[in-house]
Amino acid sequence: MRRYWISWSALLLLLTSCGGNKTNNTGETVFSDTIVTNDTDSVVSMVEEMTDTPMPKAADELFDDFFFNFAVNKNLQMERIAFPLPSKNGETINKITKKEWKMDYFFTRQGYYTLLFDNESQMEVVKDTAINHAVVEKIYFNTKSIIQYVFNRRNGAWMLTAIHTVPISTSNNASFLEFYQRFATDAEFQMESLGKTVEFVGPDPDDDFNMMEGIITRDTWEAFAPQLPVKMIYNIIYGQPRKESTTKMFVLRGIANGLELEMKFRKVQGCWKLTKLTT
């Protein structure tokens, strides 16, 4: 793996595959919730194909395997919800009946999803078959709220057991989420939030079978800046939530196209800074 400062020649080649934020006629950066993928039709076809396909028993071993099936298979989704389902918002608790429930495809039809981890090693938790509790979060920045879908494994089978709606301010990720919203929508703030150096790991434009490492400088950041969702993001908490740490991994993954983006942030003197970008 080669390591060097990113040159403009390499930069231009990388742009054809990485993509960046768009610029309007006034020169202002435009951020969007539409992450460009070339396989949207593939995702829709895959969802339609799996709608009535029985889930393999082994899929209950890993939450990710179960949840993907849960999100695309209507029959399975109805079977794996503990009706009447408690839905709590503040002090108000409603019970959702089976008749009232509407199929929720979660992130499958948008073609990508996002995750938050405290560090690289914590990302391995997705492979832990011993986990019996998980929470899927829909994080809405416009309402500053989070809808949490609580899953528990009962007798070896994952079940949706409750829905909680909570303020972002009560989340263990509150500090980072407040920062992320501004980072994703304010180009000037984004530039100010770069670390002294930003490590880069990505495909080598000269070798399809190799990756390269380098350092992104502030004068090249605009070209590398990824397109980030700004209205709503997803997160999955595997096991019990932890207190917020001073590092955070923001991960964006495509469902059918192999897209993978990782951004590592570190809290420095009370401020979050981007320190590494991996594509």
Disulfide bonds with the S-S distance in Angstrom:
none
